[in-house]
Amino acid sequence: MGWGKFQVRLRTLLILVALVALALGAESLLRWRDVYRRKLNEHALIADLCDGPGTTTELLRKAAFHRELAQKYEQAARHPWSPVAPDPPEPK
């Protein structure tokens, strides 16, 4: 009993596995990029809300904190394969 015309070489299987792995890796990177973009937008919005005319020193500190986090997540969204440090605690 033969396979007829359908012959699969080991090289073909290895190439197929490599292509599937590349597709899964790319999909994972796109997901991380989206997560980082959402965090970027969240922190940028909070920074904008805290920073305005007549704000207190405490709110200005919080705005600066959230701007730093927004920059961190902007960098992470550009390079989703790089590790991202945990967020520091929010200043009081």
PDB file of N, CA, C and O in Angstrom:
ATOM      1  N   MET A   1       0.842  -1.177   0.000  1.00  0.00           N
ATOM      2  CA  MET A   1       0.000   0.000   0.000  1.00  0.00           C
ATOM      3  C   MET A   1       0.886   1.238   0.000  1.00  0.00           C
ATOM      4  O   MET A   1       1.615   1.491   0.959  1.00  0.00           O
ATOM      5  N   GLY A   2       0.819   1.977  -1.039  1.00  0.00           N
ATOM      6  CA  GLY A   2       1.603   3.198  -1.149  1.00  0.00           C
ATOM      7  C   GLY A   2       0.724   4.422  -0.938  1.00  0.00           C
ATOM      8  O   GLY A   2      -0.501   4.337  -0.841  1.00  0.00           O
ATOM      9  N   TRP A   3       1.363   5.498  -0.875  1.00  0.00           N
ATOM     10  CA  TRP A   3       0.669   6.773  -0.697  1.00  0.00           C
ATOM     11  C   TRP A   3       0.259   7.366  -2.041  1.00  0.00           C
ATOM     12  O   TRP A   3      -0.371   8.423  -2.084  1.00  0.00           O
ATOM     13  N   GLY A   4       0.594   6.728  -3.090  1.00  0.00           N
ATOM     14  CA  GLY A   4       0.287   7.259  -4.412  1.00  0.00           C
ATOM     15  C   GLY A   4       1.199   8.428  -4.723  1.00  0.00           C
ATOM     16  O   GLY A   4       2.411   8.343  -4.524  1.00  0.00           O
ATOM     17  N   LYS A   5       0.632   9.508  -5.207  1.00  0.00           N
ATOM     18  CA  LYS A   5       1.419  10.686  -5.566  1.00  0.00           C
ATOM     19  C   LYS A   5       1.744  11.558  -4.363  1.00  0.00           C
ATOM     20  O   LYS A   5       2.567  12.469  -4.452  1.00  0.00           O
ATOM     21  N   PHE A   6       1.100  11.278  -3.247  1.00  0.00           N
ATOM     22  CA  PHE A   6       1.281  12.124  -2.070  1.00  0.00           C
ATOM     23  C   PHE A   6       2.461  11.621  -1.255  1.00  0.00           C
ATOM     24  O   PHE A   6       2.338  10.667  -0.486  1.00  0.00           O
ATOM     25  N   GLN A   7       3.605  12.274  -1.431  1.00  0.00           N
ATOM     26  CA  GLN A   7       4.778  11.945  -0.645  1.00  0.00           C
ATOM     27  C   GLN A   7       5.191  13.182   0.137  1.00  0.00           C
ATOM     28  O   GLN A   7       5.295  14.278  -0.415  1.00  0.00           O
ATOM     29  N   VAL A   8       5.419  12.993   1.399  1.00  0.00           N
ATOM     30  CA  VAL A   8       5.841  14.100   2.252  1.00  0.00           C
ATOM     31  C   VAL A   8       7.260  13.826   2.707  1.00  0.00           C
ATOM     32  O   VAL A   8       7.557  12.790   3.302  1.00  0.00           O
ATOM     33  N   ARG A   9       8.109  14.761   2.416  1.00  0.00           N
ATOM     34  CA  ARG A   9       9.495  14.638   2.851  1.00  0.00           C
ATOM     35  C   ARG A   9       9.644  15.289   4.224  1.00  0.00           C
ATOM     36  O   ARG A   9       8.850  16.139   4.628  1.00  0.00           O
ATOM     37  N   LEU A  10      10.667  14.865   4.907  1.00  0.00           N
ATOM     38  CA  LEU A  10      10.961  15.446   6.211  1.00  0.00           C
ATOM     39  C   LEU A  10      11.249  16.936   6.084  1.00  0.00           C
ATOM     40  O   LEU A  10      10.836  17.720   6.939  1.00  0.00           O
ATOM     41  N   ARG A  11      11.939  17.327   5.048  1.00  0.00           N
ATOM     42  CA  ARG A  11      12.253  18.735   4.833  1.00  0.00           C
ATOM     43  C   ARG A  11      10.973  19.559   4.673  1.00  0.00           C
ATOM     44  O   ARG A  11      10.875  20.666   5.202  1.00  0.00           O
ATOM     45  N   THR A  12       9.998  19.019   3.946  1.00  0.00           N
ATOM     46  CA  THR A  12       8.725  19.715   3.749  1.00  0.00           C
ATOM     47  C   THR A  12       7.998  19.900   5.076  1.00  0.00           C
ATOM     48  O   THR A  12       7.445  20.965   5.350  1.00  0.00           O
ATOM     49  N   LEU A  13       8.005  18.848   5.898  1.00  0.00           N
ATOM     50  CA  LEU A  13       7.364  18.961   7.212  1.00  0.00           C
ATOM     51  C   LEU A  13       8.059  19.990   8.094  1.00  0.00           C
ATOM     52  O   LEU A  13       7.395  20.754   8.794  1.00  0.00           O
ATOM     53  N   LEU A  14       9.379  20.019   8.068  1.00  0.00           N
ATOM     54  CA  LEU A  14      10.122  20.992   8.871  1.00  0.00           C
ATOM     55  C   LEU A  14       9.833  22.422   8.419  1.00  0.00           C
ATOM     56  O   LEU A  14       9.698  23.325   9.245  1.00  0.00           O
ATOM     57  N   ILE A  15       9.740  22.618   7.120  1.00  0.00           N
ATOM     58  CA  ILE A  15       9.416  23.951   6.607  1.00  0.00           C
ATOM     59  C   ILE A  15       8.008  24.348   7.024  1.00  0.00           C
ATOM     60  O   ILE A  15       7.771  25.496   7.402  1.00  0.00           O
ATOM     61  N   LEU A  16       7.074  23.406   6.957  1.00  0.00           N
ATOM     62  CA  LEU A  16       5.696  23.680   7.368  1.00  0.00           C
ATOM     63  C   LEU A  16       5.623  24.045   8.855  1.00  0.00           C
ATOM     64  O   LEU A  16       4.925  24.989   9.225  1.00  0.00           O
ATOM     65  N   VAL A  17       6.326  23.319   9.690  1.00  0.00           N
ATOM     66  CA  VAL A  17       6.348  23.615  11.125  1.00  0.00           C
ATOM     67  C   VAL A  17       6.958  24.998  11.382  1.00  0.00           C
ATOM     68  O   VAL A  17       6.463  25.749  12.223  1.00  0.00           O
ATOM     69  N   ALA A  18       8.020  25.329  10.665  1.00  0.00           N
ATOM     70  CA  ALA A  18       8.651  26.640  10.831  1.00  0.00           C
ATOM     71  C   ALA A  18       7.699  27.767  10.424  1.00  0.00           C
ATOM     72  O   ALA A  18       7.649  28.802  11.088  1.00  0.00           O
ATOM     73  N   LEU A  19       6.951  27.576   9.346  1.00  0.00           N
ATOM     74  CA  LEU A  19       6.003  28.600   8.910  1.00  0.00           C
ATOM     75  C   LEU A  19       4.866  28.786   9.905  1.00  0.00           C
ATOM     76  O   LEU A  19       4.440  29.912  10.165  1.00  0.00           O
ATOM     77  N   VAL A  20       4.378  27.691  10.457  1.00  0.00           N
ATOM     78  CA  VAL A  20       3.322  27.786  11.470  1.00  0.00           C
ATOM     79  C   VAL A  20       3.853  28.499  12.714  1.00  0.00           C
ATOM     80  O   VAL A  20       3.152  29.323  13.301  1.00  0.00           O
ATOM     81  N   ALA A  21       5.085  28.188  13.120  1.00  0.00           N
ATOM     82  CA  ALA A  21       5.678  28.848  14.288  1.00  0.00           C
ATOM     83  C   ALA A  21       5.845  30.348  14.046  1.00  0.00           C
ATOM     84  O   ALA A  21       5.600  31.147  14.950  1.00  0.00           O
ATOM     85  N   LEU A  22       6.253  30.734  12.853  1.00  0.00           N
ATOM     86  CA  LEU A  22       6.385  32.159  12.531  1.00  0.00           C
ATOM     87  C   LEU A  22       5.030  32.862  12.578  1.00  0.00           C
ATOM     88  O   LEU A  22       4.927  33.977  13.087  1.00  0.00           O
ATOM     89  N   ALA A  23       4.011  32.226  12.059  1.00  0.00           N
ATOM     90  CA  ALA A  23       2.675  32.824  12.070  1.00  0.00           C
ATOM     91  C   ALA A  23       2.166  32.986  13.500  1.00  0.00           C
ATOM     92  O   ALA A  23       1.595  34.023  13.839  1.00  0.00           O
ATOM     93  N   LEU A  24       2.366  31.982  14.333  1.00  0.00           N
ATOM     94  CA  LEU A  24       1.925  32.080  15.731  1.00  0.00           C
ATOM     95  C   LEU A  24       2.717  33.146  16.488  1.00  0.00           C
ATOM     96  O   LEU A  24       2.152  33.881  17.298  1.00  0.00           O
ATOM     97  N   GLY A  25       4.007  33.231  16.231  1.00  0.00           N
ATOM     98  CA  GLY A  25       4.826  34.250  16.885  1.00  0.00           C
ATOM     99  C   GLY A  25       4.411  35.654  16.481  1.00  0.00           C
ATOM    100  O   GLY A  25       4.351  36.553  17.320  1.00  0.00           O
ATOM    101  N   ALA A  26       4.127  35.847  15.205  1.00  0.00           N
ATOM    102  CA  ALA A  26       3.695  37.163  14.731  1.00  0.00           C
ATOM    103  C   ALA A  26       2.358  37.542  15.354  1.00  0.00           C
ATOM    104  O   ALA A  26       2.154  38.694  15.736  1.00  0.00           O
ATOM    105  N   GLU A  27       1.454  36.588  15.457  1.00  0.00           N
ATOM    106  CA  GLU A  27       0.144  36.859  16.056  1.00  0.00           C
ATOM    107  C   GLU A  27       0.295  37.237  17.529  1.00  0.00           C
ATOM    108  O   GLU A  27      -0.405  38.122  18.022  1.00  0.00           O
ATOM    109  N   SER A  28       1.195  36.575  18.217  1.00  0.00           N
ATOM    110  CA  SER A  28       1.442  36.885  19.624  1.00  0.00           C
ATOM    111  C   SER A  28       2.004  38.300  19.784  1.00  0.00           C
ATOM    112  O   SER A  28       1.597  39.032  20.687  1.00  0.00           O
ATOM    113  N   LEU A  29       2.928  38.681  18.918  1.00  0.00           N
ATOM    114  CA  LEU A  29       3.497  40.032  18.977  1.00  0.00           C
ATOM    115  C   LEU A  29       2.432  41.096  18.713  1.00  0.00           C
ATOM    116  O   LEU A  29       2.438  42.154  19.343  1.00  0.00           O
ATOM    117  N   LEU A  30       1.531  40.818  17.794  1.00  0.00           N
ATOM    118  CA  LEU A  30       0.451  41.775  17.513  1.00  0.00           C
ATOM    119  C   LEU A  30      -0.463  41.929  18.718  1.00  0.00           C
ATOM    120  O   LEU A  30      -0.933  43.031  19.001  1.00  0.00           O
ATOM    121  N   ARG A  31      -0.719  40.847  19.424  1.00  0.00           N
ATOM    122  CA  ARG A  31      -1.551  40.947  20.642  1.00  0.00           C
ATOM    123  C   ARG A  31      -0.867  41.790  21.704  1.00  0.00           C
ATOM    124  O   ARG A  31      -1.494  42.657  22.314  1.00  0.00           O
ATOM    125  N   TRP A  32       0.434  41.536  21.930  1.00  0.00           N
ATOM    126  CA  TRP A  32       1.153  42.319  22.934  1.00  0.00           C
ATOM    127  C   TRP A  32       1.184  43.794  22.555  1.00  0.00           C
ATOM    128  O   TRP A  32       1.037  44.664  23.413  1.00  0.00           O
ATOM    129  N   ARG A  33       1.378  44.076  21.253  1.00  0.00           N
ATOM    130  CA  ARG A  33       1.379  45.463  20.802  1.00  0.00           C
ATOM    131  C   ARG A  33       0.052  46.140  21.126  1.00  0.00           C
ATOM    132  O   ARG A  33       0.032  47.294  21.556  1.00  0.00           O
ATOM    133  N   ASP A  34      -1.055  45.430  20.923  1.00  0.00           N
ATOM    134  CA  ASP A  34      -2.371  45.997  21.233  1.00  0.00           C
ATOM    135  C   ASP A  34      -2.545  46.234  22.735  1.00  0.00           C
ATOM    136  O   ASP A  34      -3.122  47.242  23.145  1.00  0.00           O
ATOM    137  N   VAL A  35      -2.051  45.315  23.541  1.00  0.00           N
ATOM    138  CA  VAL A  35      -2.127  45.483  25.000  1.00  0.00           C
ATOM    139  C   VAL A  35      -1.349  46.729  25.419  1.00  0.00           C
ATOM    140  O   VAL A  35      -1.833  47.534  26.215  1.00  0.00           O
ATOM    141  N   TYR A  36      -0.150  46.879  24.882  1.00  0.00           N
ATOM    142  CA  TYR A  36       0.681  48.027  25.245  1.00  0.00           C
ATOM    143  C   TYR A  36       0.077  49.334  24.739  1.00  0.00           C
ATOM    144  O   TYR A  36       0.185  50.360  25.412  1.00  0.00           O
ATOM    145  N   ARG A  37      -0.547  49.317  23.585  1.00  0.00           N
ATOM    146  CA  ARG A  37      -1.203  50.537  23.084  1.00  0.00           C
ATOM    147  C   ARG A  37      -2.373  50.941  23.975  1.00  0.00           C
ATOM    148  O   ARG A  37      -2.586  52.128  24.223  1.00  0.00           O
ATOM    149  N   ARG A  38      -3.135  49.952  24.458  1.00  0.00           N
ATOM    150  CA  ARG A  38      -4.246  50.282  25.370  1.00  0.00           C
ATOM    151  C   ARG A  38      -3.715  50.901  26.655  1.00  0.00           C
ATOM    152  O   ARG A  38      -4.278  51.875  27.155  1.00  0.00           O
ATOM    153  N   LYS A  39      -2.637  50.342  27.192  1.00  0.00           N
ATOM    154  CA  LYS A  39      -2.050  50.913  28.411  1.00  0.00           C
ATOM    155  C   LYS A  39      -1.481  52.305  28.143  1.00  0.00           C
ATOM    156  O   LYS A  39      -1.592  53.191  28.990  1.00  0.00           O
ATOM    157  N   LEU A  40      -0.882  52.502  26.988  1.00  0.00           N
ATOM    158  CA  LEU A  40      -0.377  53.818  26.600  1.00  0.00           C
ATOM    159  C   LEU A  40      -1.510  54.825  26.584  1.00  0.00           C
ATOM    160  O   LEU A  40      -1.380  55.903  27.165  1.00  0.00           O
ATOM    161  N   ASN A  41      -2.610  54.503  25.938  1.00  0.00           N
ATOM    162  CA  ASN A  41      -3.748  55.418  25.861  1.00  0.00           C
ATOM    163  C   ASN A  41      -4.348  55.700  27.237  1.00  0.00           C
ATOM    164  O   ASN A  41      -4.747  56.827  27.527  1.00  0.00           O
ATOM    165  N   GLU A  42      -4.409  54.675  28.076  1.00  0.00           N
ATOM    166  CA  GLU A  42      -4.956  54.839  29.428  1.00  0.00           C
ATOM    167  C   GLU A  42      -4.111  55.819  30.243  1.00  0.00           C
ATOM    168  O   GLU A  42      -4.643  56.734  30.871  1.00  0.00           O
ATOM    169  N   HIS A  43      -2.803  55.622  30.229  1.00  0.00           N
ATOM    170  CA  HIS A  43      -1.927  56.491  31.023  1.00  0.00           C
ATOM    171  C   HIS A  43      -1.850  57.900  30.444  1.00  0.00           C
ATOM    172  O   HIS A  43      -1.748  58.870  31.195  1.00  0.00           O
ATOM    173  N   ALA A  44      -1.899  58.023  29.132  1.00  0.00           N
ATOM    174  CA  ALA A  44      -1.890  59.354  28.519  1.00  0.00           C
ATOM    175  C   ALA A  44      -3.157  60.118  28.888  1.00  0.00           C
ATOM    176  O   ALA A  44      -3.105  61.319  29.152  1.00  0.00           O
ATOM    177  N   LEU A  45      -4.285  59.432  28.906  1.00  0.00           N
ATOM    178  CA  LEU A  45      -5.544  60.081  29.285  1.00  0.00           C
ATOM    179  C   LEU A  45      -5.514  60.535  30.740  1.00  0.00           C
ATOM    180  O   LEU A  45      -5.930  61.651  31.053  1.00  0.00           O
ATOM    181  N   ILE A  46      -5.028  59.678  31.623  1.00  0.00           N
ATOM    182  CA  ILE A  46      -4.954  60.041  33.040  1.00  0.00           C
ATOM    183  C   ILE A  46      -4.018  61.232  33.228  1.00  0.00           C
ATOM    184  O   ILE A  46      -4.316  62.141  34.003  1.00  0.00           O
ATOM    185  N   ALA A  47      -2.878  61.231  32.517  1.00  0.00           N
ATOM    186  CA  ALA A  47      -1.934  62.352  32.623  1.00  0.00           C
ATOM    187  C   ALA A  47      -2.583  63.642  32.144  1.00  0.00           C
ATOM    188  O   ALA A  47      -2.395  64.694  32.756  1.00  0.00           O
ATOM    189  N   ASP A  48      -3.339  63.573  31.063  1.00  0.00           N
ATOM    190  CA  ASP A  48      -4.011  64.773  30.554  1.00  0.00           C
ATOM    191  C   ASP A  48      -5.075  65.279  31.527  1.00  0.00           C
ATOM    192  O   ASP A  48      -5.262  66.487  31.676  1.00  0.00           O
ATOM    193  N   LEU A  49      -5.765  64.360  32.182  1.00  0.00           N
ATOM    194  CA  LEU A  49      -6.795  64.765  33.139  1.00  0.00           C
ATOM    195  C   LEU A  49      -6.190  65.387  34.394  1.00  0.00           C
ATOM    196  O   LEU A  49      -6.777  66.294  34.984  1.00  0.00           O
ATOM    197  N   CYS A  50      -5.025  64.904  34.799  1.00  0.00           N
ATOM    198  CA  CYS A  50      -4.382  65.423  36.011  1.00  0.00           C
ATOM    199  C   CYS A  50      -3.686  66.764  35.772  1.00  0.00           C
ATOM    200  O   CYS A  50      -3.479  67.540  36.705  1.00  0.00           O
ATOM    201  N   ASP A  51      -3.332  67.023  34.534  1.00  0.00           N
ATOM    202  CA  ASP A  51      -2.558  68.220  34.215  1.00  0.00           C
ATOM    203  C   ASP A  51      -3.482  69.262  33.585  1.00  0.00           C
ATOM    204  O   ASP A  51      -4.034  69.044  32.507  1.00  0.00           O
ATOM    205  N   GLY A  52      -3.638  70.353  34.244  1.00  0.00           N
ATOM    206  CA  GLY A  52      -4.496  71.409  33.719  1.00  0.00           C
ATOM    207  C   GLY A  52      -4.294  72.678  34.522  1.00  0.00           C
ATOM    208  O   GLY A  52      -3.495  72.702  35.457  1.00  0.00           O
ATOM    209  N   PRO A  53      -5.004  73.723  34.169  1.00  0.00           N
ATOM    210  CA  PRO A  53      -4.844  74.979  34.908  1.00  0.00           C
ATOM    211  C   PRO A  53      -5.340  74.837  36.341  1.00  0.00           C
ATOM    212  O   PRO A  53      -6.396  74.256  36.595  1.00  0.00           O
ATOM    213  N   GLY A  54      -4.571  75.371  37.255  1.00  0.00           N
ATOM    214  CA  GLY A  54      -4.965  75.371  38.660  1.00  0.00           C
ATOM    215  C   GLY A  54      -4.827  74.031  39.355  1.00  0.00           C
ATOM    216  O   GLY A  54      -5.477  73.807  40.376  1.00  0.00           O
ATOM    217  N   THR A  55      -4.010  73.140  38.841  1.00  0.00           N
ATOM    218  CA  THR A  55      -3.844  71.841  39.490  1.00  0.00           C
ATOM    219  C   THR A  55      -2.849  71.940  40.639  1.00  0.00           C
ATOM    220  O   THR A  55      -1.973  72.804  40.662  1.00  0.00           O
ATOM    221  N   THR A  56      -3.009  71.048  41.568  1.00  0.00           N
ATOM    222  CA  THR A  56      -2.138  71.032  42.745  1.00  0.00           C
ATOM    223  C   THR A  56      -0.825  70.335  42.417  1.00  0.00           C
ATOM    224  O   THR A  56      -0.678  69.716  41.363  1.00  0.00           O
ATOM    225  N   THR A  57       0.110  70.447  43.324  1.00  0.00           N
ATOM    226  CA  THR A  57       1.405  69.797  43.162  1.00  0.00           C
ATOM    227  C   THR A  57       1.234  68.288  43.114  1.00  0.00           C
ATOM    228  O   THR A  57       1.928  67.602  42.363  1.00  0.00           O
ATOM    229  N   GLU A  58       0.316  67.777  43.911  1.00  0.00           N
ATOM    230  CA  GLU A  58       0.062  66.335  43.926  1.00  0.00           C
ATOM    231  C   GLU A  58      -0.425  65.854  42.558  1.00  0.00           C
ATOM    232  O   GLU A  58       0.026  64.822  42.061  1.00  0.00           O
ATOM    233  N   LEU A  59      -1.343  66.603  41.955  1.00  0.00           N
ATOM    234  CA  LEU A  59      -1.843  66.212  40.632  1.00  0.00           C
ATOM    235  C   LEU A  59      -0.767  66.339  39.562  1.00  0.00           C
ATOM    236  O   LEU A  59      -0.729  65.548  38.619  1.00  0.00           O
ATOM    237  N   LEU A  60       0.109  67.333  39.704  1.00  0.00           N
ATOM    238  CA  LEU A  60       1.203  67.472  38.748  1.00  0.00           C
ATOM    239  C   LEU A  60       2.170  66.290  38.850  1.00  0.00           C
ATOM    240  O   LEU A  60       2.700  65.830  37.839  1.00  0.00           O
ATOM    241  N   ARG A  61       2.400  65.797  40.084  1.00  0.00           N
ATOM    242  CA  ARG A  61       3.245  64.614  40.278  1.00  0.00           C
ATOM    243  C   ARG A  61       2.609  63.386  39.637  1.00  0.00           C
ATOM    244  O   ARG A  61       3.284  62.581  38.996  1.00  0.00           O
ATOM    245  N   LYS A  62       1.284  63.258  39.827  1.00  0.00           N
ATOM    246  CA  LYS A  62       0.587  62.123  39.215  1.00  0.00           C
ATOM    247  C   LYS A  62       0.612  62.212  37.699  1.00  0.00           C
ATOM    248  O   LYS A  62       0.752  61.196  37.019  1.00  0.00           O
ATOM    249  N   ALA A  63       0.477  63.425  37.163  1.00  0.00           N
ATOM    250  CA  ALA A  63       0.526  63.608  35.710  1.00  0.00           C
ATOM    251  C   ALA A  63       1.890  63.205  35.173  1.00  0.00           C
ATOM    252  O   ALA A  63       1.977  62.529  34.148  1.00  0.00           O
ATOM    253  N   ALA A  64       2.960  63.614  35.855  1.00  0.00           N
ATOM    254  CA  ALA A  64       4.315  63.257  35.424  1.00  0.00           C
ATOM    255  C   ALA A  64       4.522  61.741  35.487  1.00  0.00           C
ATOM    256  O   ALA A  64       5.138  61.155  34.598  1.00  0.00           O
ATOM    257  N   PHE A  65       4.002  61.114  36.546  1.00  0.00           N
ATOM    258  CA  PHE A  65       4.107  59.664  36.709  1.00  0.00           C
ATOM    259  C   PHE A  65       3.426  58.946  35.534  1.00  0.00           C
ATOM    260  O   PHE A  65       3.994  58.025  34.946  1.00  0.00           O
ATOM    261  N   HIS A  66       2.220  59.372  35.204  1.00  0.00           N
ATOM    262  CA  HIS A  66       1.480  58.716  34.136  1.00  0.00           C
ATOM    263  C   HIS A  66       2.065  59.031  32.755  1.00  0.00           C
ATOM    264  O   HIS A  66       1.949  58.219  31.837  1.00  0.00           O
ATOM    265  N   ARG A  67       2.688  60.193  32.603  1.00  0.00           N
ATOM    266  CA  ARG A  67       3.370  60.480  31.344  1.00  0.00           C
ATOM    267  C   ARG A  67       4.572  59.546  31.143  1.00  0.00           C
ATOM    268  O   ARG A  67       4.828  59.074  30.035  1.00  0.00           O
ATOM    269  N   GLU A  68       5.296  59.293  32.227  1.00  0.00           N
ATOM    270  CA  GLU A  68       6.432  58.359  32.146  1.00  0.00           C
ATOM    271  C   GLU A  68       5.951  56.960  31.769  1.00  0.00           C
ATOM    272  O   GLU A  68       6.568  56.281  30.948  1.00  0.00           O
ATOM    273  N   LEU A  69       4.846  56.538  32.377  1.00  0.00           N
ATOM    274  CA  LEU A  69       4.312  55.220  32.031  1.00  0.00           C
ATOM    275  C   LEU A  69       3.815  55.191  30.588  1.00  0.00           C
ATOM    276  O   LEU A  69       3.965  54.178  29.905  1.00  0.00           O
ATOM    277  N   ALA A  70       3.232  56.278  30.122  1.00  0.00           N
ATOM    278  CA  ALA A  70       2.777  56.338  28.734  1.00  0.00           C
ATOM    279  C   ALA A  70       3.966  56.209  27.781  1.00  0.00           C
ATOM    280  O   ALA A  70       3.874  55.523  26.763  1.00  0.00           O
ATOM    281  N   GLN A  71       5.085  56.868  28.110  1.00  0.00           N
ATOM    282  CA  GLN A  71       6.282  56.752  27.276  1.00  0.00           C
ATOM    283  C   GLN A  71       6.827  55.325  27.296  1.00  0.00           C
ATOM    284  O   GLN A  71       7.271  54.802  26.274  1.00  0.00           O
ATOM    285  N   LYS A  72       6.786  54.706  28.472  1.00  0.00           N
ATOM    286  CA  LYS A  72       7.254  53.326  28.595  1.00  0.00           C
ATOM    287  C   LYS A  72       6.428  52.404  27.705  1.00  0.00           C
ATOM    288  O   LYS A  72       6.981  51.554  27.005  1.00  0.00           O
ATOM    289  N   TYR A  73       5.112  52.568  27.729  1.00  0.00           N
ATOM    290  CA  TYR A  73       4.249  51.695  26.931  1.00  0.00           C
ATOM    291  C   TYR A  73       4.278  52.051  25.445  1.00  0.00           C
ATOM    292  O   TYR A  73       4.003  51.198  24.601  1.00  0.00           O
ATOM    293  N   GLU A  74       4.601  53.278  25.125  1.00  0.00           N
ATOM    294  CA  GLU A  74       4.779  53.634  23.727  1.00  0.00           C
ATOM    295  C   GLU A  74       5.994  52.887  23.160  1.00  0.00           C
ATOM    296  O   GLU A  74       5.947  52.346  22.055  1.00  0.00           O
ATOM    297  N   GLN A  75       7.062  52.869  23.929  1.00  0.00           N
ATOM    298  CA  GLN A  75       8.260  52.126  23.529  1.00  0.00           C
ATOM    299  C   GLN A  75       7.962  50.630  23.445  1.00  0.00           C
ATOM    300  O   GLN A  75       8.423  49.953  22.525  1.00  0.00           O
ATOM    301  N   ALA A  76       7.194  50.116  24.402  1.00  0.00           N
ATOM    302  CA  ALA A  76       6.857  48.690  24.401  1.00  0.00           C
ATOM    303  C   ALA A  76       5.976  48.330  23.202  1.00  0.00           C
ATOM    304  O   ALA A  76       6.105  47.238  22.648  1.00  0.00           O
ATOM    305  N   ALA A  77       5.091  49.229  22.803  1.00  0.00           N
ATOM    306  CA  ALA A  77       4.236  48.962  21.644  1.00  0.00           C
ATOM    307  C   ALA A  77       5.051  48.943  20.355  1.00  0.00           C
ATOM    308  O   ALA A  77       4.727  48.208  19.423  1.00  0.00           O
ATOM    309  N   ARG A  78       6.103  49.746  20.304  1.00  0.00           N
ATOM    310  CA  ARG A  78       6.969  49.743  19.116  1.00  0.00           C
ATOM    311  C   ARG A  78       7.831  48.493  19.045  1.00  0.00           C
ATOM    312  O   ARG A  78       8.162  48.016  17.960  1.00  0.00           O
ATOM    313  N   HIS A  79       8.193  47.964  20.216  1.00  0.00           N
ATOM    314  CA  HIS A  79       9.062  46.778  20.293  1.00  0.00           C
ATOM    315  C   HIS A  79       8.424  45.750  21.228  1.00  0.00           C
ATOM    316  O   HIS A  79       8.901  45.559  22.346  1.00  0.00           O
ATOM    317  N   PRO A  80       7.351  45.086  20.784  1.00  0.00           N
ATOM    318  CA  PRO A  80       6.631  44.179  21.689  1.00  0.00           C
ATOM    319  C   PRO A  80       7.415  42.929  22.070  1.00  0.00           C
ATOM    320  O   PRO A  80       7.002  42.211  22.981  1.00  0.00           O
ATOM    321  N   TRP A  81       8.521  42.649  21.412  1.00  0.00           N
ATOM    322  CA  TRP A  81       9.332  41.492  21.752  1.00  0.00           C
ATOM    323  C   TRP A  81      10.267  41.774  22.919  1.00  0.00           C
ATOM    324  O   TRP A  81      10.833  40.844  23.493  1.00  0.00           O
ATOM    325  N   SER A  82      10.437  43.031  23.274  1.00  0.00           N
ATOM    326  CA  SER A  82      11.326  43.394  24.385  1.00  0.00           C
ATOM    327  C   SER A  82      10.607  43.231  25.720  1.00  0.00           C
ATOM    328  O   SER A  82       9.397  43.438  25.801  1.00  0.00           O
ATOM    329  N   PRO A  83      11.343  42.862  26.765  1.00  0.00           N
ATOM    330  CA  PRO A  83      10.697  42.751  28.079  1.00  0.00           C
ATOM    331  C   PRO A  83      10.310  44.129  28.619  1.00  0.00           C
ATOM    332  O   PRO A  83      10.951  45.134  28.311  1.00  0.00           O
ATOM    333  N   VAL A  84       9.259  44.156  29.422  1.00  0.00           N
ATOM    334  CA  VAL A  84       8.754  45.395  30.008  1.00  0.00           C
ATOM    335  C   VAL A  84       8.801  45.249  31.530  1.00  0.00           C
ATOM    336  O   VAL A  84       8.282  44.283  32.090  1.00  0.00           O
ATOM    337  N   ALA A  85       9.426  46.213  32.181  1.00  0.00           N
ATOM    338  CA  ALA A  85       9.529  46.192  33.641  1.00  0.00           C
ATOM    339  C   ALA A  85       8.155  46.419  34.262  1.00  0.00           C
ATOM    340  O   ALA A  85       7.316  47.097  33.668  1.00  0.00           O
ATOM    341  N   PRO A  86       7.913  45.862  35.452  1.00  0.00           N
ATOM    342  CA  PRO A  86       6.632  46.112  36.117  1.00  0.00           C
ATOM    343  C   PRO A  86       6.475  47.591  36.458  1.00  0.00           C
ATOM    344  O   PRO A  86       7.454  48.316  36.636  1.00  0.00           O
ATOM    345  N   ASP A  87       5.230  48.013  36.543  1.00  0.00           N
ATOM    346  CA  ASP A  87       4.959  49.408  36.876  1.00  0.00           C
ATOM    347  C   ASP A  87       5.304  49.680  38.339  1.00  0.00           C
ATOM    348  O   ASP A  87       5.012  48.859  39.209  1.00  0.00           O
ATOM    349  N   PRO A  88       5.927  50.838  38.613  1.00  0.00           N
ATOM    350  CA  PRO A  88       6.177  51.213  40.003  1.00  0.00           C
ATOM    351  C   PRO A  88       4.861  51.623  40.665  1.00  0.00           C
ATOM    352  O   PRO A  88       3.884  51.906  39.973  1.00  0.00           O
ATOM    353  N   PRO A  89       4.829  51.657  41.998  1.00  0.00           N
ATOM    354  CA  PRO A  89       3.604  52.100  42.660  1.00  0.00           C
ATOM    355  C   PRO A  89       3.328  53.579  42.368  1.00  0.00           C
ATOM    356  O   PRO A  89       4.245  54.382  42.190  1.00  0.00           O
ATOM    357  N   GLU A  90       2.060  53.903  42.324  1.00  0.00           N
ATOM    358  CA  GLU A  90       1.657  55.282  42.037  1.00  0.00           C
ATOM    359  C   GLU A  90       2.020  56.189  43.212  1.00  0.00           C
ATOM    360  O   GLU A  90       1.828  55.801  44.364  1.00  0.00           O
ATOM    361  N   PRO A  91       2.544  57.395  42.945  1.00  0.00           N
ATOM    362  CA  PRO A  91       2.886  58.314  44.030  1.00  0.00           C
ATOM    363  C   PRO A  91       1.637  58.776  44.775  1.00  0.00           C
ATOM    364  O   PRO A  91       0.541  58.852  44.221  1.00  0.00           O
ATOM    365  N   LYS A  92       1.846  59.078  46.036  1.00  0.00           N
ATOM    366  CA  LYS A  92       0.698  59.516  46.857  1.00  0.00           C
ATOM    367  C   LYS A  92       0.722  60.994  47.099  1.00  0.00           C
ATOM    368  O   LYS A  92      -0.165  61.525  47.767  1.00  0.00           O
TER     369      LYS A  92
END
